[in-house]
Amino acid sequence: MEFVDRIIAVKKPPVNLVNDLLFSYALVGRDFGYEQLKGQCMLLLHKKEGTAAFEIQFGNRAEFLGSMRKLLDNKADICFFITSSRAHTMRLEDARYLLLKNFNIGRQKFVFIDVETNRALKVNFEWDKFASEMGKPNQQQGSIARPPIFRPAAAPKKGRHKQIFGKRGEHKEQD
């Protein structure tokens, strides 16, 4: 199981939510060779290959934006934004929209996690999938060709079906 999946799999603790979550994330990071650093974020993990930043937020829209700004300012490779659907603040999709609308994230990857349902929403991970697909040999040679993704455009209709009579400003009649 890779690092992101292990972070998503962390269960919500019954008490002392924020501190226990941060401790659990630090333990998972240590298993993958990350060291804990001081930074603006609630938790910042670093190793030679990259950095991971964590923010836990249950507040309003302005607090969400502040936490997202902290994650972006740390220039971490993977940013984890943890929230709860029980807080009734914002859905994960709305938080993603807020991020993409207000910030230019560049190559940083974001993972939005709902601790209540263990549901996750990944942002900016598409490039890795695309790059891995490009590295594979072309599999369409010798196999059945796939149908095109888009249908061909329909030919435009020529003229109207019924003739319209009448002058500008008058009531029009169709034949």
Backbone as JSON Lines, residues from 0, in Angstrom:
{"i":0,"aa":"M","n":[0.85,-1.18,0.0],"ca":[0.0,0.0,0.0],"c":[0.9,1.24,0.0]}
{"i":1,"aa":"E","n":[0.58,2.19,-0.83],"ca":[1.44,3.36,-0.9],"c":[1.04,4.4,0.15]}
{"i":2,"aa":"F","n":[1.86,5.43,0.27],"ca":[1.75,6.42,1.34],"c":[0.37,7.09,1.38]}
{"i":3,"aa":"V","n":[-0.11,7.57,0.25],"ca":[-1.39,8.29,0.21],"c":[-2.53,7.37,0.66]}
{"i":4,"aa":"D","n":[-2.51,6.14,0.2],"ca":[-3.57,5.2,0.59],"c":[-3.53,4.89,2.08]}
{"i":5,"aa":"R","n":[-2.35,4.79,2.64],"ca":[-2.24,4.54,4.09],"c":[-2.74,5.74,4.89]}
{"i":6,"aa":"I","n":[-2.48,6.95,4.41],"ca":[-2.98,8.15,5.1],"c":[-4.51,8.18,5.04]}
{"i":7,"aa":"I","n":[-5.07,7.87,3.88],"ca":[-6.53,7.87,3.73],"c":[-7.16,6.81,4.64]}
{"i":8,"aa":"A","n":[-6.47,5.7,4.87],"ca":[-7.02,4.6,5.66],"c":[-7.0,4.85,7.16]}
{"i":9,"aa":"V","n":[-6.36,5.93,7.62],"ca":[-6.32,6.22,9.06],"c":[-7.74,6.49,9.55]}
{"i":10,"aa":"K","n":[-8.13,5.79,10.6],"ca":[-9.48,5.91,11.16],"c":[-9.58,7.1,12.12]}
{"i":11,"aa":"K","n":[-10.77,7.6,12.25],"ca":[-11.03,8.7,13.17],"c":[-10.92,8.2,14.61]}
{"i":12,"aa":"P","n":[-10.11,8.88,15.45],"ca":[-10.01,8.47,16.85],"c":[-11.27,8.88,17.63]}
{"i":13,"aa":"P","n":[-11.6,8.14,18.68],"ca":[-12.83,8.45,19.44],"c":[-12.74,9.74,20.25]}
{"i":14,"aa":"V","n":[-11.56,10.09,20.76],"ca":[-11.38,11.31,21.54],"c":[-10.13,12.02,21.06]}
{"i":15,"aa":"N","n":[-9.98,13.28,21.46],"ca":[-8.8,14.08,21.14],"c":[-8.5,14.01,19.64]}
{"i":16,"aa":"L","n":[-9.48,14.43,18.87],"ca":[-9.48,14.23,17.42],"c":[-8.24,14.78,16.72]}
{"i":17,"aa":"V","n":[-7.95,16.05,16.88],"ca":[-6.87,16.69,16.11],"c":[-5.51,16.12,16.48]}
{"i":18,"aa":"N","n":[-5.2,16.05,17.76],"ca":[-3.88,15.56,18.18],"c":[-3.66,14.09,17.83]}
{"i":19,"aa":"D","n":[-4.68,13.27,18.03],"ca":[-4.53,11.85,17.71],"c":[-4.41,11.61,16.2]}
{"i":20,"aa":"L","n":[-5.14,12.4,15.4],"ca":[-5.01,12.28,13.95],"c":[-3.59,12.66,13.5]}
{"i":21,"aa":"L","n":[-3.08,13.77,14.03],"ca":[-1.73,14.2,13.66],"c":[-0.69,13.16,14.08]}
{"i":22,"aa":"F","n":[-0.88,12.57,15.25],"ca":[0.04,11.54,15.72],"c":[-0.01,10.31,14.8]}
{"i":23,"aa":"S","n":[-1.23,9.91,14.4],"ca":[-1.37,8.76,13.51],"c":[-0.74,9.03,12.15]}
{"i":24,"aa":"Y","n":[-0.91,10.25,11.63],"ca":[-0.3,10.61,10.34],"c":[1.22,10.63,10.45]}
{"i":25,"aa":"A","n":[1.75,11.1,11.57],"ca":[3.2,11.12,11.78],"c":[3.75,9.69,11.84]}
{"i":26,"aa":"L","n":[3.0,8.77,12.47],"ca":[3.44,7.37,12.52],"c":[3.48,6.73,11.13]}
{"i":27,"aa":"V","n":[2.46,7.0,10.34],"ca":[2.45,6.48,8.96],"c":[3.62,7.07,8.18]}
{"i":28,"aa":"G","n":[3.87,8.35,8.36],"ca":[4.99,8.99,7.68],"c":[6.33,8.38,8.09]}
{"i":29,"aa":"R","n":[6.47,8.07,9.37],"ca":[7.71,7.47,9.85],"c":[7.9,6.08,9.23]}
{"i":30,"aa":"D","n":[6.81,5.33,9.04],"ca":[6.9,4.03,8.38],"c":[7.41,4.14,6.94]}
{"i":31,"aa":"F","n":[7.14,5.27,6.3],"ca":[7.57,5.48,4.92],"c":[8.86,6.29,4.83]}
{"i":32,"aa":"G","n":[9.52,6.53,5.95],"ca":[10.81,7.21,5.94],"c":[10.75,8.72,6.02]}
{"i":33,"aa":"Y","n":[9.62,9.29,6.38],"ca":[9.48,10.73,6.53],"c":[9.94,11.16,7.91]}
{"i":34,"aa":"E","n":[10.49,12.36,8.0],"ca":[10.86,12.97,9.28],"c":[9.98,14.19,9.5]}
{"i":35,"aa":"Q","n":[9.62,14.44,10.74],"ca":[8.75,15.55,11.07],"c":[9.55,16.84,11.13]}
{"i":36,"aa":"L","n":[9.02,17.91,10.52],"ca":[9.65,19.23,10.51],"c":[8.69,20.26,11.1]}
{"i":37,"aa":"K","n":[9.25,21.39,11.5],"ca":[8.43,22.52,11.94],"c":[8.07,23.35,10.71]}
{"i":38,"aa":"G","n":[6.87,23.85,10.68],"ca":[6.42,24.66,9.56],"c":[5.13,25.36,9.9]}
{"i":39,"aa":"Q","n":[4.55,26.02,8.92],"ca":[3.29,26.73,9.12],"c":[2.12,25.77,9.3]}
{"i":40,"aa":"C","n":[2.2,24.63,8.66],"ca":[1.1,23.67,8.7],"c":[1.07,22.93,10.04]}
{"i":41,"aa":"M","n":[-0.03,22.25,10.28],"ca":[-0.17,21.48,11.52],"c":[0.85,20.36,11.59]}
{"i":42,"aa":"L","n":[1.15,19.73,10.45],"ca":[2.13,18.67,10.4],"c":[2.85,18.76,9.06]}
{"i":43,"aa":"L","n":[4.18,18.69,9.12],"ca":[5.0,18.75,7.92],"c":[5.99,17.6,7.97]}
{"i":44,"aa":"L","n":[5.91,16.72,6.99],"ca":[6.79,15.56,6.92],"c":[7.7,15.7,5.7]}
{"i":45,"aa":"H","n":[8.98,15.33,5.88],"ca":[9.95,15.51,4.8],"c":[10.84,14.29,4.67]}
{"i":46,"aa":"K","n":[11.14,13.94,3.44],"ca":[12.19,12.97,3.14],"c":[12.82,13.4,1.83]}
{"i":47,"aa":"K","n":[13.86,12.71,1.42],"ca":[14.63,13.14,0.26],"c":[13.77,13.25,-1.01]}
{"i":48,"aa":"E","n":[12.81,12.36,-1.19],"ca":[11.99,12.35,-2.39],"c":[10.93,13.44,-2.4]}
{"i":49,"aa":"G","n":[10.55,13.97,-1.25],"ca":[9.51,14.99,-1.25],"c":[9.01,15.33,0.14]}
{"i":50,"aa":"T","n":[8.02,16.19,0.16],"ca":[7.46,16.7,1.39],"c":[5.94,16.49,1.4]}
{"i":51,"aa":"A","n":[5.4,16.25,2.57],"ca":[3.95,16.11,2.75],"c":[3.52,17.07,3.84]}
{"i":52,"aa":"A","n":[2.46,17.83,3.57],"ca":[1.93,18.79,4.54],"c":[0.49,18.41,4.88]}
{"i":53,"aa":"F","n":[0.11,18.65,6.14],"ca":[-1.22,18.28,6.64],"c":[-1.88,19.49,7.29]}
{"i":54,"aa":"E","n":[-3.15,19.69,6.99],"ca":[-3.98,20.7,7.66],"c":[-5.31,20.05,7.98]}
{"i":55,"aa":"I","n":[-5.78,20.26,9.2],"ca":[-7.09,19.78,9.63],"c":[-7.96,21.0,9.84]}
{"i":56,"aa":"Q","n":[-9.13,21.01,9.18],"ca":[-9.96,22.21,9.23],"c":[-11.43,21.82,9.31]}
{"i":57,"aa":"F","n":[-12.14,22.42,10.29],"ca":[-13.57,22.2,10.44],"c":[-14.33,23.53,10.42]}
{"i":58,"aa":"G","n":[-13.68,24.6,10.0],"ca":[-14.25,25.94,10.11],"c":[-15.06,26.38,8.91]}
{"i":59,"aa":"N","n":[-15.11,27.71,8.75],"ca":[-15.9,28.29,7.68],"c":[-15.05,28.49,6.42]}
{"i":60,"aa":"R","n":[-15.6,29.16,5.44],"ca":[-14.94,29.35,4.15],"c":[-13.61,30.09,4.28]}
{"i":61,"aa":"A","n":[-13.57,31.14,5.09],"ca":[-12.34,31.91,5.26],"c":[-11.25,31.06,5.91]}
{"i":62,"aa":"E","n":[-11.62,30.24,6.87],"ca":[-10.63,29.36,7.52],"c":[-10.15,28.28,6.55]}
{"i":63,"aa":"F","n":[-11.03,27.8,5.7],"ca":[-10.63,26.84,4.67],"c":[-9.59,27.48,3.75]}
{"i":64,"aa":"L","n":[-9.85,28.7,3.32],"ca":[-8.9,29.4,2.44],"c":[-7.56,29.63,3.14]}
{"i":65,"aa":"G","n":[-7.59,29.96,4.42],"ca":[-6.35,30.16,5.17],"c":[-5.53,28.88,5.26]}
{"i":66,"aa":"S","n":[-6.2,27.77,5.51],"ca":[-5.49,26.48,5.58],"c":[-4.92,26.09,4.22]}
{"i":67,"aa":"M","n":[-5.67,26.34,3.16],"ca":[-5.18,26.04,1.82],"c":[-3.96,26.89,1.47]}
{"i":68,"aa":"R","n":[-3.99,28.14,1.89],"ca":[-2.85,29.04,1.64],"c":[-1.61,28.53,2.38]}
{"i":69,"aa":"K","n":[-1.78,28.05,3.62],"ca":[-0.65,27.5,4.38],"c":[-0.05,26.29,3.65]}
{"i":70,"aa":"L","n":[-0.92,25.43,3.14],"ca":[-0.44,24.25,2.41],"c":[0.34,24.66,1.16]}
{"i":71,"aa":"L","n":[-0.15,25.64,0.45],"ca":[0.52,26.08,-0.77],"c":[1.83,26.81,-0.46]}
{"i":72,"aa":"D","n":[1.87,27.56,0.62],"ca":[3.08,28.31,0.97],"c":[4.23,27.39,1.37]}
{"i":73,"aa":"N","n":[3.93,26.2,1.88],"ca":[4.98,25.25,2.28],"c":[5.64,24.57,1.09]}
{"i":74,"aa":"K","n":[5.05,24.71,-0.11],"ca":[5.59,24.1,-1.33],"c":[5.77,22.58,-1.18]}
{"i":75,"aa":"A","n":[4.86,21.96,-0.47],"ca":[4.91,20.5,-0.29],"c":[4.49,19.81,-1.58]}
{"i":76,"aa":"D","n":[5.03,18.62,-1.81],"ca":[4.67,17.86,-3.0],"c":[3.24,17.32,-2.88]}
{"i":77,"aa":"I","n":[2.9,16.8,-1.7],"ca":[1.56,16.28,-1.45],"c":[0.98,17.03,-0.26]}
{"i":78,"aa":"C","n":[-0.19,17.59,-0.46],"ca":[-0.87,18.34,0.61],"c":[-2.14,17.58,0.99]}
{"i":79,"aa":"F","n":[-2.3,17.34,2.28],"ca":[-3.47,16.63,2.79],"c":[-4.34,17.64,3.53]}
{"i":80,"aa":"F","n":[-5.58,17.76,3.09],"ca":[-6.54,18.67,3.72],"c":[-7.62,17.79,4.34]}
{"i":81,"aa":"I","n":[-7.66,17.76,5.67],"ca":[-8.57,16.86,6.38],"c":[-9.73,17.67,6.95]}
{"i":82,"aa":"T","n":[-10.94,17.19,6.72],"ca":[-12.13,17.83,7.24],"c":[-13.13,16.75,7.64]}
{"i":83,"aa":"S","n":[-14.29,17.17,8.1],"ca":[-15.3,16.22,8.54],"c":[-16.66,16.61,7.97]}
{"i":84,"aa":"S","n":[-17.37,15.63,7.46],"ca":[-18.72,15.9,6.95],"c":[-19.68,16.17,8.1]}
{"i":85,"aa":"R","n":[-19.3,15.77,9.28],"ca":[-20.14,16.0,10.46],"c":[-20.11,17.46,10.89]}
{"i":86,"aa":"A","n":[-19.1,18.19,10.5],"ca":[-18.99,19.61,10.86],"c":[-19.96,20.47,10.04]}
{"i":87,"aa":"H","n":[-20.53,19.92,8.97],"ca":[-21.51,20.62,8.12],"c":[-20.95,21.93,7.57]}
{"i":88,"aa":"T","n":[-19.69,21.96,7.23],"ca":[-19.12,23.19,6.69],"c":[-19.13,23.17,5.17]}
{"i":89,"aa":"M","n":[-18.4,22.24,4.59],"ca":[-18.26,22.21,3.14],"c":[-18.03,20.77,2.68]}
{"i":90,"aa":"R","n":[-18.63,20.41,1.57],"ca":[-18.38,19.09,0.99],"c":[-16.98,19.07,0.38]}
{"i":91,"aa":"L","n":[-16.45,17.89,0.15],"ca":[-15.12,17.76,-0.44],"c":[-15.07,18.38,-1.83]}
{"i":92,"aa":"E","n":[-16.12,18.21,-2.61],"ca":[-16.15,18.76,-3.96],"c":[-16.13,20.29,-3.93]}
{"i":93,"aa":"D","n":[-16.83,20.87,-2.94],"ca":[-16.84,22.33,-2.81],"c":[-15.48,22.84,-2.37]}
{"i":94,"aa":"A","n":[-14.81,22.11,-1.51],"ca":[-13.46,22.5,-1.08],"c":[-12.48,22.43,-2.25]}
{"i":95,"aa":"R","n":[-12.62,21.41,-3.08],"ca":[-11.77,21.31,-4.27],"c":[-12.02,22.49,-5.21]}
{"i":96,"aa":"Y","n":[-13.28,22.84,-5.42],"ca":[-13.62,23.98,-6.26],"c":[-13.03,25.26,-5.69]}
{"i":97,"aa":"L","n":[-13.12,25.43,-4.39],"ca":[-12.56,26.61,-3.72],"c":[-11.06,26.7,-3.94]}
{"i":98,"aa":"L","n":[-10.37,25.58,-3.85],"ca":[-8.93,25.54,-4.08],"c":[-8.58,25.92,-5.51]}
{"i":99,"aa":"L","n":[-9.24,25.28,-6.47],"ca":[-8.9,25.5,-7.87],"c":[-9.32,26.89,-8.35]}
{"i":100,"aa":"K","n":[-10.34,27.45,-7.75],"ca":[-10.81,28.78,-8.15],"c":[-9.89,29.87,-7.62]}
{"i":101,"aa":"N","n":[-9.39,29.72,-6.42],"ca":[-8.65,30.8,-5.77],"c":[-7.13,30.68,-5.84]}
{"i":102,"aa":"F","n":[-6.6,29.52,-6.2],"ca":[-5.16,29.34,-6.15],"c":[-4.66,28.66,-7.42]}
{"i":103,"aa":"N","n":[-3.41,28.94,-7.74],"ca":[-2.73,28.23,-8.82],"c":[-1.85,27.19,-8.14]}
{"i":104,"aa":"I","n":[-2.23,25.92,-8.24],"ca":[-1.53,24.89,-7.47],"c":[-0.32,24.32,-8.2]}
{"i":105,"aa":"G","n":[-0.16,24.61,-9.46],"ca":[1.01,24.12,-10.19],"c":[1.08,22.6,-10.19]}
{"i":106,"aa":"R","n":[2.2,22.04,-9.74],"ca":[2.39,20.59,-9.72],"c":[2.1,19.98,-8.35]}
{"i":107,"aa":"Q","n":[1.69,20.79,-7.39],"ca":[1.37,20.25,-6.07],"c":[0.14,19.36,-6.16]}
{"i":108,"aa":"K","n":[0.16,18.27,-5.41],"ca":[-0.96,17.34,-5.38],"c":[-1.72,17.54,-4.08]}
{"i":109,"aa":"F","n":[-3.03,17.52,-4.16],"ca":[-3.87,17.69,-2.99],"c":[-4.73,16.46,-2.79]}
{"i":110,"aa":"V","n":[-4.93,16.11,-1.53],"ca":[-5.83,15.03,-1.16],"c":[-6.77,15.6,-0.09]}
{"i":111,"aa":"F","n":[-8.06,15.64,-0.41],"ca":[-9.07,16.06,0.55],"c":[-9.64,14.81,1.2]}
{"i":112,"aa":"I","n":[-9.63,14.77,2.53],"ca":[-10.07,13.58,3.26],"c":[-11.19,13.95,4.22]}
{"i":113,"aa":"D","n":[-12.25,13.14,4.2],"ca":[-13.34,13.26,5.17],"c":[-13.11,12.18,6.22]}
{"i":114,"aa":"V","n":[-12.82,12.58,7.47],"ca":[-12.49,11.6,8.51],"c":[-13.7,10.79,8.96]}
{"i":115,"aa":"E","n":[-14.89,11.3,8.73],"ca":[-16.1,10.57,9.15],"c":[-16.35,9.36,8.26]}
{"i":116,"aa":"T","n":[-16.19,9.54,6.96],"ca":[-16.52,8.47,6.01],"c":[-15.28,7.83,5.38]}
{"i":117,"aa":"N","n":[-14.09,8.34,5.68],"ca":[-12.83,7.92,5.05],"c":[-12.88,8.06,3.54]}
{"i":118,"aa":"R","n":[-13.68,9.0,3.08],"ca":[-13.76,9.3,1.66],"c":[-12.67,10.28,1.3]}
{"i":119,"aa":"A","n":[-12.06,10.12,0.14],"ca":[-10.97,11.0,-0.27],"c":[-11.22,11.51,-1.69]}
{"i":120,"aa":"L","n":[-10.72,12.69,-1.95],"ca":[-10.82,13.3,-3.26],"c":[-9.42,13.79,-3.64]}
{"i":121,"aa":"K","n":[-8.88,13.24,-4.71],"ca":[-7.53,13.59,-5.13],"c":[-7.57,14.64,-6.22]}
{"i":122,"aa":"V","n":[-6.67,15.61,-6.11],"ca":[-6.58,16.7,-7.08],"c":[-5.17,16.73,-7.63]}
{"i":123,"aa":"N","n":[-5.06,16.81,-8.96],"ca":[-3.78,16.98,-9.64],"c":[-2.96,15.68,-9.66]}
{"i":124,"aa":"F","n":[-3.61,14.54,-9.53],"ca":[-2.93,13.25,-9.62],"c":[-3.02,12.68,-11.04]}
{"i":125,"aa":"E","n":[-3.72,13.37,-11.94],"ca":[-3.94,12.86,-13.28],"c":[-2.65,12.76,-14.07]}
{"i":126,"aa":"W","n":[-1.69,13.65,-13.81],"ca":[-0.46,13.64,-14.58],"c":[0.3,12.33,-14.39]}
{"i":127,"aa":"D","n":[0.34,11.81,-13.17],"ca":[1.03,10.55,-12.91],"c":[0.41,9.41,-13.72]}
{"i":128,"aa":"K","n":[-0.92,9.37,-13.77],"ca":[-1.6,8.33,-14.53],"c":[-1.31,8.48,-16.02]}
{"i":129,"aa":"F","n":[-1.36,9.71,-16.5],"ca":[-1.09,9.96,-17.91],"c":[0.34,9.58,-18.27]}
{"i":130,"aa":"A","n":[1.3,9.95,-17.42],"ca":[2.71,9.65,-17.69],"c":[2.95,8.14,-17.68]}
{"i":131,"aa":"S","n":[2.29,7.42,-16.77],"ca":[2.48,5.97,-16.74],"c":[1.87,5.32,-17.98]}
{"i":132,"aa":"E","n":[0.76,5.84,-18.48],"ca":[0.15,5.31,-19.7],"c":[1.02,5.6,-20.92]}
{"i":133,"aa":"M","n":[1.7,6.73,-20.93],"ca":[2.55,7.09,-22.06],"c":[3.78,6.2,-22.12]}
{"i":134,"aa":"G","n":[4.22,5.7,-20.98],"ca":[5.4,4.85,-20.94],"c":[5.14,3.44,-21.45]}
{"i":135,"aa":"K","n":[3.9,3.04,-21.5],"ca":[3.56,1.68,-21.96],"c":[3.65,1.61,-23.48]}
{"i":136,"aa":"P","n":[3.98,0.44,-24.01],"ca":[3.97,0.3,-25.47],"c":[2.54,0.4,-25.99]}
{"i":137,"aa":"N","n":[2.41,0.79,-27.24],"ca":[1.09,0.96,-27.83],"c":[0.38,-0.38,-27.89]}
{"i":138,"aa":"Q","n":[-0.72,-0.51,-27.18],"ca":[-1.42,-1.78,-27.09],"c":[-2.49,-1.92,-28.16]}
{"i":139,"aa":"Q","n":[-2.76,-0.87,-28.92],"ca":[-3.81,-0.95,-29.92],"c":[-3.35,-1.67,-31.18]}
{"i":140,"aa":"Q","n":[-2.06,-1.82,-31.36],"ca":[-1.58,-2.55,-32.52],"c":[-1.86,-4.03,-32.3]}
{"i":141,"aa":"G","n":[-2.57,-4.64,-33.22],"ca":[-2.86,-6.06,-33.1],"c":[-4.08,-6.37,-32.26]}
{"i":142,"aa":"S","n":[-4.6,-5.41,-31.54],"ca":[-5.82,-5.67,-30.77],"c":[-6.98,-4.97,-31.45]}
{"i":143,"aa":"I","n":[-8.14,-5.21,-30.96],"ca":[-9.33,-4.61,-31.54],"c":[-9.3,-3.11,-31.27]}
{"i":144,"aa":"A","n":[-9.51,-2.33,-32.31],"ca":[-9.49,-0.88,-32.16],"c":[-10.7,-0.43,-31.37]}
{"i":145,"aa":"R","n":[-10.48,0.5,-30.49],"ca":[-11.58,1.04,-29.67],"c":[-12.38,2.04,-30.49]}
{"i":146,"aa":"P","n":[-13.67,2.18,-30.18],"ca":[-14.45,3.19,-30.89],"c":[-14.01,4.59,-30.46]}
{"i":147,"aa":"P","n":[-14.2,5.58,-31.3],"ca":[-13.78,6.93,-30.94],"c":[-14.56,7.44,-29.73]}
{"i":148,"aa":"I","n":[-13.92,8.31,-28.98],"ca":[-14.55,8.85,-27.78],"c":[-15.72,9.76,-28.15]}
{"i":149,"aa":"F","n":[-15.53,10.59,-29.18],"ca":[-16.56,11.55,-29.58],"c":[-17.23,11.06,-30.87]}
{"i":150,"aa":"R","n":[-18.52,11.27,-30.96],"ca":[-19.24,10.94,-32.18],"c":[-18.92,11.97,-33.26]}
{"i":151,"aa":"P","n":[-18.97,11.57,-34.51],"ca":[-18.74,12.57,-35.57],"c":[-19.87,13.58,-35.56]}
{"i":152,"aa":"A","n":[-19.53,14.79,-35.92],"ca":[-20.53,15.86,-35.91],"c":[-21.58,15.6,-36.99]}
{"i":153,"aa":"A","n":[-22.81,15.89,-36.64],"ca":[-23.9,15.73,-37.59],"c":[-23.8,16.83,-38.65]}
{"i":154,"aa":"A","n":[-24.22,16.5,-39.86],"ca":[-24.2,17.49,-40.94],"c":[-25.22,18.58,-40.63]}
{"i":155,"aa":"P","n":[-24.86,19.83,-40.85],"ca":[-25.82,20.91,-40.56],"c":[-27.01,20.85,-41.51]}
{"i":156,"aa":"K","n":[-28.17,21.2,-40.99],"ca":[-29.39,21.19,-41.8],"c":[-29.39,22.41,-42.71]}
{"i":157,"aa":"K","n":[-29.91,22.2,-43.9],"ca":[-29.93,23.29,-44.87],"c":[-31.32,23.89,-44.91]}
{"i":158,"aa":"G","n":[-31.4,25.15,-44.56],"ca":[-32.66,25.87,-44.67],"c":[-33.7,25.43,-43.66]}
{"i":159,"aa":"R","n":[-34.84,26.07,-43.76],"ca":[-35.93,25.75,-42.87],"c":[-36.85,24.74,-43.55]}
{"i":160,"aa":"H","n":[-37.6,24.02,-42.73],"ca":[-38.54,23.05,-43.29],"c":[-39.79,23.76,-43.82]}
{"i":161,"aa":"K","n":[-40.21,24.8,-43.14],"ca":[-41.42,25.51,-43.57],"c":[-41.07,26.94,-43.92]}
{"i":162,"aa":"Q","n":[-41.72,27.45,-44.9],"ca":[-41.51,28.82,-45.33],"c":[-42.25,29.75,-44.38]}
{"i":163,"aa":"I","n":[-41.6,30.84,-43.96],"ca":[-42.22,31.81,-43.07],"c":[-42.52,33.06,-43.86]}
{"i":164,"aa":"F","n":[-43.81,33.52,-43.79],"ca":[-44.22,34.71,-44.52],"c":[-44.54,35.82,-43.55]}
{"i":165,"aa":"G","n":[-44.23,37.05,-43.92],"ca":[-44.55,38.2,-43.11],"c":[-43.39,39.17,-43.1]}
{"i":166,"aa":"K","n":[-43.71,40.44,-42.83],"ca":[-42.68,41.46,-42.79],"c":[-42.24,41.71,-41.36]}
{"i":167,"aa":"R","n":[-41.19,42.42,-41.24],"ca":[-40.63,42.73,-39.93],"c":[-41.65,43.5,-39.1]}
{"i":168,"aa":"G","n":[-41.85,43.04,-37.88],"ca":[-42.79,43.7,-36.97],"c":[-44.2,43.19,-37.1]}
{"i":169,"aa":"E","n":[-44.53,42.41,-38.1],"ca":[-45.87,41.88,-38.28],"c":[-45.96,40.47,-37.69]}
{"i":170,"aa":"H","n":[-47.16,40.0,-37.57],"ca":[-47.39,38.63,-37.17],"c":[-46.96,37.71,-38.31]}
{"i":171,"aa":"K","n":[-46.19,36.69,-38.01],"ca":[-45.65,35.81,-39.03],"c":[-46.56,34.6,-39.21]}
{"i":172,"aa":"E","n":[-46.62,34.11,-40.43],"ca":[-47.38,32.92,-40.74],"c":[-46.48,31.89,-41.36]}
{"i":173,"aa":"Q","n":[-46.72,30.64,-40.98],"ca":[-45.98,29.54,-41.61],"c":[-46.9,28.8,-42.55]}
{"i":174,"aa":"D","n":[-46.37,28.34,-43.62],"ca":[-47.14,27.62,-44.6],"c":[-47.45,26.23,-44.13]}
